[in-house]
Amino acid sequence: MTIKFHGTMLGASVIDAHLDRKDLRRLLRCRPEEVPGLVLLLNRQPRYHNGLDAIAIAVALAELRAKGKRS
């Protein structure tokens, strides 16, 4: 699954890792300052093999949240 946020494609490592929808929902529900830590925890799970880019995900989520506030 390729995840696209506000016209921004997440980094190749995130796309290759196939961020699970359940994990995406979990990331969207947490506070922005918790995102990098949660991504680090997700990275420890065998399905991600330490392939998630915490910064790219945090930026993409911030863009998505900003877009939601403008709507």
C-alpha positions in Angstrom: 0.0 0.0 0.0 1.3 3.4 -1.0 0.3 6.2 1.4 -0.1 9.7 0.0 -0.7 12.7 2.2 -1.7 16.1 0.8 0.1 15.5 -2.5 3.3 14.4 -0.7 4.7 11.0 -1.1 6.3 9.6 2.0 9.9 8.5 1.7 10.7 5.2 -0.1 11.5 3.5 3.2 8.0 4.2 4.4 6.4 3.1 1.2 8.4 -0.1 1.1 7.5 -0.8 4.7 3.7 -0.7 3.9 2.5 1.3 6.9 -0.5 -0.7 8.2 -3.8 1.2 8.2 -4.3 0.4 11.9 -1.0 1.9 12.7 -1.8 5.0 10.6 -5.0 5.5 12.5 -3.1 5.2 15.7 -0.5 7.8 14.5 -3.3 10.1 13.5 -4.9 9.9 17.0 -1.8 10.7 19.0 -0.5 14.1 19.7 2.0 15.5 17.2 4.9 15.4 19.7 4.2 11.7 20.3 4.5 10.7 16.6 8.3 10.1 16.4 8.3 8.0 19.6 5.4 5.9 18.4 7.1 5.4 15.0 10.2 4.2 16.9 8.0 1.7 18.8 6.4 0.6 15.5 9.8 0.2 14.0 10.6 -2.5 16.6 7.8 -4.7 15.3 8.8 -7.5 12.9 6.5 -6.3 10.2 8.5 -3.0 9.7 12.0 -4.3 10.1 13.2 -0.9 11.3 12.2 0.6 7.9 10.0 3.5 8.9 11.2 7.1 8.6 10.0 8.9 11.8 10.7 12.3 10.4 9.0 11.8 7.1 5.9 10.3 8.8 5.8 13.2 11.3 6.0 15.8 8.5 3.3 14.0 6.4 1.0 13.8 9.4 1.5 17.5 10.2 0.6 18.3 6.6 -2.5 16.1 6.8 -3.6 17.7 10.1 -3.0 21.2 8.7 -5.1 20.4 5.7 -7.9 19.1 7.9 -7.9 22.3 9.9 -8.2 24.4 6.8 -11.2 22.4 5.5 
